[in-house]
């Protein structure tokens, strides 16, 4: 097969594509999971490497190589960037569904992303803004479609699906673990700045080497994808919409089969109710990421300005703390995957898992209230952020991989990429709100910081309680999907 081939929507829904490879991969999962795991790992390396230093670069003084922006201006730019990165998932999903298929979309998107990071390596304001715009366009093509292909690896009733998405999510976080260590060291490390000075370059240019390293990571992902491209035959191709295998002469009556109607384009009543369930989960997903994404903005600046960046005499860059959450995910994702499989039919329904995730998120950000108050006396221990990120990660594992899996189960096969784009749009709105919230962050006022973090914790707790109450109704809308 080639990337231009098309696959039948019915075949996809029943058997994950005409040439499905249902085993031979990581942990007995389909072979294609290996390819998508490493491709996404390197794409997330590029994204989180740039994210770890983005706000710090913008608020750093010009004399130190930064842009010298205020926290409010940097947060606003961060809000628009992180929103648009996910918002472009809608046209990206549509392009894949209707024109080129998800596999080609991922390849093209990754190439554009790499170009954007390399553009940011140039020391000029137009290159900075232009690079971000290019990354936004590339991510819109790649992000929804690689997740769609993970869903296509499994037959509709395969119980390995949630576990497979947890493994895929572990790949995301492996890339997110490595990138702050690499990009953060290049951007902030005193040793690298000294090296630049020794070879006759300006030490202040170190930020741009961090951005370039993110581009190198994306290139490694593209190399791996191209090397294993044919493994995704039948998984990453465009879906062709066909009626049932019967001619008009054999069945002259109008199509009354609900499956046939669904395949032809119209939504059945069951599909409509599932889409309503998606919409409700999308709404709670927005609030989750509005609080969680403080890690890249307000908590990142809190780490840089108000946290002791040394433990037992070992000094580290403040951006290294950005690696904590993905490290926790790598450690805990297999545990959560095992728990869901072990519980089988007794595991909580997806909406209940979402509610549990919001409850953990509330507890995590609440820990920042005493940390903020104590910062009035000087820099606080890094143990605060270490604990916050751990508790928030418990919430993330209850919500994010489950959300990805649930969308692929609820969405009609012919609209999977588009609905996955909708999931990422909810992420984009949450990211935008996160940026707006972080613009209220004032590192010189411990009381205002405490009020901000406490308000976030209260909102997340109320959302968790509401979702627990709504879970039975949402389960009804989901039909047979758990």
C-alpha positions as CSV (number, residue, x, y, z in Angstrom):
1,X,0.0,0.0,0.0
2,X,0.9,3.6,-0.3
3,X,-0.1,6.7,1.7
4,X,-2.6,7.7,-1.0
5,X,-4.7,4.5,-0.7
6,X,-8.1,4.5,0.9
7,X,-9.7,2.2,3.3
8,X,-13.4,1.3,3.9
9,X,-14.9,2.8,7.0
10,X,-16.8,-0.4,7.8
11,X,-13.5,-2.4,7.6
12,X,-11.9,0.1,9.9
13,X,-14.7,0.1,12.5
14,X,-14.7,-3.7,12.6
15,X,-11.0,-4.6,12.3
16,X,-8.8,-1.5,12.6
17,X,-8.2,-1.5,8.8
18,X,-7.9,-4.1,6.0
19,X,-4.3,-5.0,6.9
20,X,-4.5,-4.7,10.7
21,X,-1.5,-5.9,12.7
22,X,-3.1,-6.7,16.0
23,X,0.0,-7.9,17.9
24,X,3.8,-7.9,17.7
25,X,4.3,-4.5,19.3
26,X,5.0,-3.2,22.8
27,X,3.5,-5.4,25.5
28,X,1.5,-7.5,23.0
29,X,0.0,-4.4,21.3
30,X,-0.2,-3.8,17.5
31,X,3.1,-3.2,15.8
32,X,2.0,0.2,14.7
33,X,2.0,1.4,18.3
34,X,5.8,1.2,18.3
35,X,6.0,3.6,15.3
36,X,3.5,6.0,16.7
37,X,5.1,5.8,20.2
38,X,8.5,7.0,19.0
39,X,7.2,9.5,16.5
40,X,5.1,11.2,19.1
41,X,7.9,11.0,21.6
42,X,10.2,13.1,19.5
43,X,7.4,15.5,18.5
44,X,6.6,16.1,22.2
45,X,10.4,16.5,22.8
46,X,10.3,19.4,20.5
47,X,7.1,20.9,21.9
48,X,8.0,20.6,25.6
49,X,11.6,21.6,25.1
50,X,10.5,24.9,23.6
51,X,7.7,25.3,26.2
52,X,10.1,24.8,29.1
53,X,12.0,27.9,28.1
54,X,9.4,30.0,26.2
55,X,8.0,32.1,29.1
56,X,11.4,32.3,30.8
57,X,13.0,33.6,27.5
58,X,10.3,36.2,27.1
59,X,10.5,37.6,30.7
60,X,14.4,37.4,30.8
61,X,16.1,40.9,30.6
62,X,17.4,41.9,27.2
63,X,20.9,42.1,28.6
64,X,20.6,38.4,29.4
65,X,19.5,37.5,25.9
66,X,15.7,37.5,26.6
67,X,13.0,39.7,25.3
68,X,12.4,41.7,28.5
69,X,8.6,41.3,28.3
70,X,6.4,41.8,31.4
71,X,4.8,38.7,32.9
72,X,1.4,39.9,31.7
73,X,2.6,40.3,28.1
74,X,4.5,37.0,28.1
75,X,1.5,35.2,29.6
76,X,-0.8,36.7,26.9
77,X,1.6,35.5,24.1
78,X,1.8,32.1,25.8
79,X,-2.0,31.9,26.0
80,X,-2.4,32.6,22.3
81,X,0.4,30.3,21.2
82,X,-0.7,27.3,23.3
83,X,-4.3,27.8,22.2
84,X,-3.5,28.0,18.5
85,X,-1.3,25.0,18.7
86,X,-4.3,22.9,19.5
87,X,-7.0,25.0,17.7
88,X,-5.5,24.2,14.4
89,X,-6.3,20.5,15.1
90,X,-9.7,21.1,13.6
91,X,-8.6,22.0,10.1
92,X,-5.8,19.5,10.5
93,X,-8.2,16.7,11.3
94,X,-10.5,17.8,8.4
95,X,-7.6,17.8,5.9
96,X,-6.6,14.3,7.0
97,X,-10.2,12.9,6.9
98,X,-11.1,14.4,3.6
99,X,-7.9,14.8,1.6
100,X,-4.7,13.1,2.5
101,X,-5.2,10.7,5.4
102,X,-3.6,10.9,8.8
103,X,-0.3,9.3,7.9
104,X,0.6,11.9,5.3
105,X,-0.7,14.6,7.6
106,X,1.7,13.5,10.4
107,X,4.6,13.4,8.0
108,X,3.9,16.9,6.6
109,X,3.1,18.3,10.0
110,X,6.3,17.1,11.5
111,X,8.4,18.6,8.7
112,X,6.7,22.0,9.3
113,X,7.2,21.8,13.0
114,X,10.9,21.2,12.6
115,X,11.1,24.2,10.3
116,X,9.4,26.4,12.9
117,X,11.8,25.4,15.7
118,X,14.8,26.1,13.5
119,X,13.3,29.5,12.6
120,X,13.2,30.4,16.3
121,X,16.9,29.7,16.5
122,X,17.6,33.0,14.7
123,X,18.0,36.0,17.0
124,X,15.3,38.4,15.8
125,X,11.8,39.2,16.9
126,X,10.3,38.4,13.5
127,X,11.9,35.0,13.6
128,X,10.6,34.4,17.1
129,X,7.0,35.2,16.1
130,X,7.3,33.6,12.7
131,X,8.7,30.4,14.2
132,X,5.8,30.1,16.6
133,X,3.3,30.5,13.7
134,X,5.0,27.8,11.7
135,X,5.0,25.4,14.7
136,X,1.3,26.1,15.2
137,X,0.5,25.1,11.6
138,X,2.5,21.9,11.7
139,X,1.1,20.8,15.1
140,X,-2.4,21.2,13.7
141,X,-1.6,18.6,11.1
142,X,0.3,16.2,13.3
143,X,-1.4,16.2,16.7
144,X,-4.9,15.0,16.1
145,X,-4.0,12.5,13.4
146,X,-1.3,10.6,15.2
147,X,-3.8,10.0,18.1
148,X,-6.4,8.9,15.5
149,X,-4.0,6.3,14.1
150,X,-3.5,4.9,17.6
151,X,-7.3,4.4,17.9
152,X,-7.4,2.7,14.5
153,X,-4.9,0.1,15.6
154,X,-7.6,-1.7,17.7
155,X,-10.9,-3.3,16.8
156,X,-13.8,-1.5,18.3
157,X,-14.3,-4.0,21.1
158,X,-10.6,-4.5,22.0
159,X,-10.1,-4.0,25.7
160,X,-6.4,-3.2,25.1
161,X,-7.4,0.2,23.8
162,X,-7.2,2.2,27.1
163,X,-4.0,0.4,27.9
164,X,-2.6,1.1,24.5
165,X,-3.3,4.8,24.9
166,X,-1.6,4.8,28.3
167,X,1.5,3.3,26.7
168,X,1.3,5.9,23.9
169,X,0.9,8.6,26.6
170,X,4.0,7.3,28.2
171,X,5.9,7.9,24.9
172,X,4.6,11.5,25.0
173,X,6.0,12.0,28.4
174,X,9.4,10.3,27.7
175,X,10.0,13.0,25.1
176,X,8.7,15.6,27.6
177,X,11.1,14.4,30.2
178,X,14.2,14.6,28.0
179,X,13.5,17.9,26.4
180,X,13.6,20.3,29.5
181,X,16.9,18.7,30.5
182,X,18.4,19.2,27.0
183,X,16.8,22.5,26.0
184,X,16.9,23.9,29.5
185,X,20.6,23.2,29.9
186,X,21.4,24.8,26.6
187,X,19.3,27.8,27.2
188,X,20.1,28.5,30.9
189,X,23.2,26.5,31.8
190,X,26.2,28.4,33.0
191,X,28.5,25.8,31.6
192,X,27.1,26.1,28.1
193,X,27.2,29.9,28.2
194,X,30.9,29.7,29.2
195,X,31.5,27.3,26.2
196,X,29.9,29.8,23.8
197,X,32.1,32.6,25.2
198,X,35.2,30.4,24.7
199,X,34.4,29.8,21.0
200,X,33.8,33.5,20.4
201,X,30.0,33.5,20.5
202,X,27.7,35.6,22.7
203,X,26.7,33.7,25.8
204,X,23.3,35.5,25.7
205,X,22.5,33.6,22.5
206,X,22.2,30.3,24.4
207,X,18.4,30.6,24.4
208,X,18.3,30.0,20.7
209,X,20.4,26.8,20.9
210,X,17.6,25.5,23.1
211,X,15.1,26.3,20.4
212,X,17.3,24.6,17.8
213,X,17.6,21.5,19.9
214,X,13.8,21.2,19.8
215,X,14.0,21.2,16.0
216,X,16.6,18.5,16.0
217,X,14.3,16.3,18.2
218,X,11.5,16.7,15.6
219,X,13.9,15.6,12.9
220,X,14.7,12.4,14.7
221,X,11.0,11.7,14.9
222,X,10.6,12.2,11.2
223,X,13.5,9.8,10.5
224,X,11.9,7.1,12.6
225,X,8.5,7.6,10.9
226,X,10.0,7.3,7.4
227,X,12.0,4.2,8.3
228,X,8.8,2.4,9.6
229,X,6.3,4.1,7.2
230,X,4.9,0.9,5.7
231,X,4.0,-0.5,9.1
232,X,1.2,1.9,9.1
233,X,-0.3,0.7,5.8
234,X,-4.1,0.3,6.2
235,X,-4.0,2.4,9.4
236,X,-3.0,5.8,8.2
237,X,-4.8,6.0,4.9
238,X,-7.9,8.1,4.0
239,X,-11.2,6.4,4.7
240,X,-13.5,5.9,1.7
241,X,-17.2,5.9,2.5
242,X,-19.0,3.0,1.1
243,X,-22.5,1.6,1.3
244,X,-23.0,-2.1,2.2
245,X,-21.7,-4.7,-0.3
246,X,-25.0,-5.1,-2.2
247,X,-26.1,-3.6,-5.5
248,X,-29.1,-1.5,-6.0
249,X,-30.7,-4.2,-8.1
250,X,-30.4,-6.7,-5.2
251,X,-32.0,-4.2,-2.8
252,X,-34.0,-1.5,-4.6
253,X,-35.4,-0.1,-1.3
254,X,-33.9,3.0,0.2
255,X,-31.2,2.4,2.6
256,X,-32.9,1.6,5.9
257,X,-30.0,-0.1,7.6
258,X,-28.9,2.3,10.3
259,X,-25.3,1.3,9.8
260,X,-25.5,2.0,6.1
261,X,-27.0,5.4,6.8
262,X,-24.3,6.1,9.3
263,X,-21.6,5.1,6.8
264,X,-23.1,7.3,4.1
265,X,-22.9,10.4,6.2
266,X,-26.0,11.0,8.3
267,X,-25.7,10.6,12.1
268,X,-27.8,8.0,13.8
269,X,-29.6,8.8,17.1
270,X,-27.0,6.7,18.9
271,X,-24.1,8.6,17.3
272,X,-25.7,11.9,18.2
273,X,-26.0,11.0,21.9
274,X,-22.4,9.9,21.9
275,X,-21.3,13.3,20.4
276,X,-23.2,15.0,23.2
277,X,-21.3,12.9,25.7
278,X,-18.1,14.0,24.0
279,X,-19.1,17.7,24.2
280,X,-19.7,17.4,28.0
281,X,-16.3,15.8,28.5
282,X,-14.7,18.4,26.4
283,X,-16.1,21.1,28.7
284,X,-14.5,19.6,31.8
285,X,-11.3,19.0,29.9
286,X,-11.1,22.8,29.3
287,X,-11.1,23.5,33.1
288,X,-8.5,20.7,33.7
289,X,-6.0,22.2,31.4
290,X,-6.6,25.8,32.4
291,X,-5.2,24.8,35.8
292,X,-2.8,22.1,34.8
293,X,-1.0,24.3,32.3
294,X,0.1,26.7,35.0
295,X,3.2,24.4,34.9
296,X,4.5,26.2,31.8
297,X,3.7,29.7,33.0
298,X,3.1,30.8,36.6
299,X,4.6,27.7,38.2
300,X,7.6,27.9,35.9
301,X,8.2,31.5,36.9
302,X,7.6,30.6,40.6
303,X,10.3,28.0,40.2
304,X,12.7,30.5,38.5
305,X,12.2,33.3,41.0
306,X,11.0,31.9,44.3
307,X,12.3,28.4,44.5
308,X,15.6,27.0,45.8
309,X,17.1,25.2,42.7
310,X,19.4,23.0,44.7
311,X,18.9,19.8,46.7
312,X,21.6,18.4,48.9
313,X,24.2,20.6,47.3
314,X,23.2,19.7,43.7
315,X,22.3,22.7,41.6
316,X,19.9,22.4,38.7
317,X,18.2,24.8,36.3
318,X,14.7,25.9,37.1
319,X,13.5,24.6,33.8
320,X,14.5,21.1,34.8
321,X,11.5,21.0,37.1
322,X,9.4,20.9,33.9
323,X,10.7,17.3,33.5
324,X,9.1,16.1,36.8
325,X,5.5,15.5,35.5
326,X,6.6,13.5,32.5
327,X,8.9,11.5,34.7
328,X,6.0,10.7,37.0
329,X,3.9,9.7,34.0
330,X,6.6,7.3,32.8
331,X,6.7,5.7,36.2
332,X,3.0,5.6,36.8
333,X,1.4,5.0,33.3
334,X,2.2,1.3,33.4
335,X,0.7,1.1,36.9
336,X,-2.5,2.8,35.7
337,X,-2.6,0.7,32.6
338,X,-2.3,-2.5,34.8
339,X,-5.0,-1.2,37.2
340,X,-7.5,-0.6,34.4
341,X,-6.9,-4.0,32.8
342,X,-7.0,-5.8,36.2
343,X,-10.3,-4.1,37.1
344,X,-11.8,-5.1,33.8
345,X,-15.6,-4.5,33.8
346,X,-15.4,-3.1,37.4
347,X,-13.2,-0.1,36.4
348,X,-14.8,3.3,36.7
349,X,-16.5,4.7,33.6
350,X,-14.7,7.3,31.7
351,X,-16.6,10.3,33.2
352,X,-15.8,9.0,36.7
353,X,-12.2,8.8,35.8
354,X,-12.4,12.4,34.5
355,X,-13.9,13.5,37.9
356,X,-11.2,11.7,39.8
357,X,-8.6,13.5,37.7
358,X,-10.1,16.9,38.5
359,X,-10.1,16.0,42.2
360,X,-6.4,15.2,42.1
361,X,-5.7,18.4,40.2
362,X,-7.5,20.4,42.9
363,X,-5.5,18.9,45.7
364,X,-2.2,19.5,43.7
365,X,-2.7,23.2,43.1
366,X,-3.9,23.7,46.6
367,X,-0.4,22.8,47.9
368,X,0.8,26.0,46.2
369,X,-1.2,28.2,48.7
370,X,1.2,27.6,51.6
371,X,4.1,27.7,49.2
372,X,3.1,31.1,48.0
373,X,2.6,32.5,51.5
374,X,6.0,31.2,52.7
375,X,7.7,32.8,49.7
376,X,7.2,36.2,51.5
377,X,10.1,35.1,53.8
378,X,12.4,34.1,50.9
379,X,12.8,31.3,48.4
380,X,10.9,28.1,49.3
381,X,12.0,24.4,49.0
382,X,11.7,22.7,45.6
383,X,9.8,20.0,47.5
384,X,6.6,22.0,47.1
385,X,6.7,21.9,43.3
386,X,7.9,18.3,43.4
387,X,4.8,17.3,45.4
388,X,2.5,19.5,43.4
389,X,3.6,18.0,40.1
390,X,3.2,14.5,41.5
391,X,-0.4,14.9,42.6
392,X,-1.3,16.7,39.4
393,X,0.1,13.8,37.4
394,X,-2.2,11.4,39.2
395,X,-5.0,13.6,37.9
396,X,-3.5,13.7,34.4
397,X,-3.4,9.9,34.1
398,X,-7.0,9.7,35.1
399,X,-8.1,12.1,32.5
400,X,-5.8,12.7,29.5
401,X,-5.1,9.2,28.1
402,X,-8.7,8.2,28.9
403,X,-10.0,11.2,27.0
404,X,-8.0,10.3,23.9
405,X,-9.3,6.7,24.1
406,X,-12.9,7.7,24.8
407,X,-13.0,10.1,21.8
408,X,-11.9,7.3,19.4
409,X,-14.6,5.0,20.8
410,X,-17.4,7.5,20.7
411,X,-16.6,9.2,17.3
412,X,-18.0,7.6,14.1
413,X,-15.1,6.1,12.1
414,X,-15.4,8.6,9.3
415,X,-15.2,11.6,11.7
416,X,-12.5,10.3,14.0
417,X,-9.8,12.8,13.0
418,X,-12.3,15.6,13.2
419,X,-13.5,14.7,16.6
420,X,-10.0,14.2,17.8
421,X,-9.4,17.7,16.6
422,X,-12.4,18.7,18.7
423,X,-10.7,17.2,21.8
424,X,-7.6,19.2,21.1
425,X,-9.7,22.3,20.6
426,X,-10.9,21.9,24.2
427,X,-7.2,21.6,25.2
428,X,-6.6,24.8,23.3
429,X,-9.3,26.7,25.1
430,X,-7.9,25.4,28.4
431,X,-4.4,26.5,27.4
432,X,-5.7,29.9,26.5
433,X,-7.4,30.3,29.9
434,X,-4.3,29.1,31.6
435,X,-2.3,31.9,30.0
436,X,-4.9,34.4,31.0
437,X,-4.9,33.1,34.6
438,X,-1.1,33.2,34.7
439,X,-1.2,36.9,33.7
440,X,-2.7,37.5,37.1
441,X,0.4,35.9,38.7
442,X,2.5,38.4,40.7
443,X,5.7,37.0,42.0
444,X,6.2,40.0,44.3
445,X,2.9,39.5,46.2
446,X,2.6,36.3,48.2
447,X,-1.0,37.0,49.2
448,X,-2.2,37.5,45.6
449,X,-0.4,34.3,44.5
450,X,-2.1,32.4,47.3
451,X,-5.5,33.7,46.4
452,X,-4.9,32.8,42.7
453,X,-3.8,29.3,43.5
454,X,-6.6,28.8,46.0
455,X,-9.2,30.0,43.5
456,X,-8.0,27.5,40.9
457,X,-8.1,24.7,43.5
458,X,-11.7,25.6,44.4
459,X,-12.9,25.7,40.8
460,X,-11.3,22.3,40.1
461,X,-12.9,20.8,43.2
462,X,-16.4,22.1,42.2
463,X,-16.0,20.7,38.7
464,X,-15.0,17.3,40.1
465,X,-18.0,17.2,42.3
466,X,-20.4,18.2,39.5
467,X,-18.9,15.6,37.1
468,X,-19.4,12.8,39.7
469,X,-23.0,13.8,39.9
470,X,-23.4,13.9,36.1
471,X,-21.6,10.5,35.5
472,X,-24.8,8.3,35.3
473,X,-26.4,10.7,32.8
474,X,-23.2,10.8,30.7
475,X,-22.9,7.0,30.7
476,X,-26.5,6.8,29.3
477,X,-25.5,9.1,26.4
478,X,-22.4,7.0,25.8
479,X,-24.5,3.8,25.2
480,X,-22.3,0.7,25.3
481,X,-19.1,2.6,25.4
482,X,-17.5,2.7,28.9
